[in-house]
């Protein structure tokens, strides 16, 4: 690893003035898909870089270890450094959530790689949250879900690699199955010509070379983290179901989205609506559970949703996810994780919504006039809300203005009548002794018939019973 790590420790042009000091991480992937991480600390001037290699994705722990090593190097205490590294290598790998104590000042809580990224405990997701806007994150999520060729770029290596790792982590429970290079050295710039999907981080000092490649007609999504601009010829967000996109945007706009695992949970809840329908494609064939792609696509009712399902079924990350679930079910292991709980919650909401809809429709059929009154009240409330919203002041003192809406009665509260009671045409006053009554209009004269008409009426069977 040492031989091939040197280029990744300096993933920028050495004569560039844009290089800042700080931590960053690069990744190697072996033939079996396992990651090997290189945690680095580069110093201003780009002359020195400390690096620790490990198979453990403990970003916060290794960054703190690099700070401690930097202090020992500053004091030129070589014997203390050698002793510290020997002690570190001799340690057994602790279990998740255990205390990892190297000294009084170096005590850590071992993270669980299966946990969702939390703010501020996880440094990568915290930096991604601070560096990128809501719309930026949502759009990049759409591009990654469609497995595009994606380049992230920034002048800050720490921000660059943090955003790359975090953007990929927000795909959970899916995992990126293609080329994944969080930071690319200048001499490996030809990797951006790869025809298959990739996620590559590029320092801003070598972006002019990437722009030359793009000028040759290469369709690449370029996400500039510093300016929060995305350059792309695609519009993948429009291919998503509109109700799911609205749902995700409503979640990421909440005030507490930057607390704990709320950001990670927002995207997982989005995934429960996008790929949770994989269950519709499961069926038993020859005493074995399989995934039927056609059945999965046909389970969607609208044509737009079926088109989305067709594209989803072709994604490598979705195929790997479904194959893993089917394998666990057929092996008898099973699974019960947070994602499946979210799918159950979505299914419960849909079932409850359908039950309420049926009950509402049955009651509306029995009380037609009540249904009409409900619509009129709702229309009246919306008019009040619309007019009040237009007149709402924009000054900071009126930002928390609330509208009061009249709640219409439910069908159970409102008496159900097939026809409304006709109101009185005139209101009779309580005391009518002093007020003269209006005279009745004269009765019209009876109709006059000719002798022939009277003769026909007498001979008619129907009129005979009324004429004496």
Secondary structure by P-SEA (a helix, b strand, c coil): cccccccccccccccccccccccbbbbbbcccbbbbbbbbcccccccbbbbbbccccaaaaaaaaaaaaaaaaaacaaaaaaaaaaaaaacccccccbbbbcccccccccccccccccccccaaaaaaaacccaaaaaaaaaaaaaccbbbbbcccaaaaaaaaaaaaaacccccccccccccccccccccccccccbbbbbcccaaaaaaaaaaaccbbbbbbcccccccccccccccccaaaaaaaaaaaacccccccaaaaaaaaaaaaaacccccccccccccbbbbbaaaaaaccccaaaaaaaaaaaacaaaaaaaaaaaaaaaaccccccaaaaaaaaaaaaaaaaaaaaaaaaaaaaacaaaaaaaaaaaaaaaaaaaaaaaacccccccccbbbbbbbcccccccccccccccccccccccccccccccccccccccccccaaaaaaaaaccccccccc
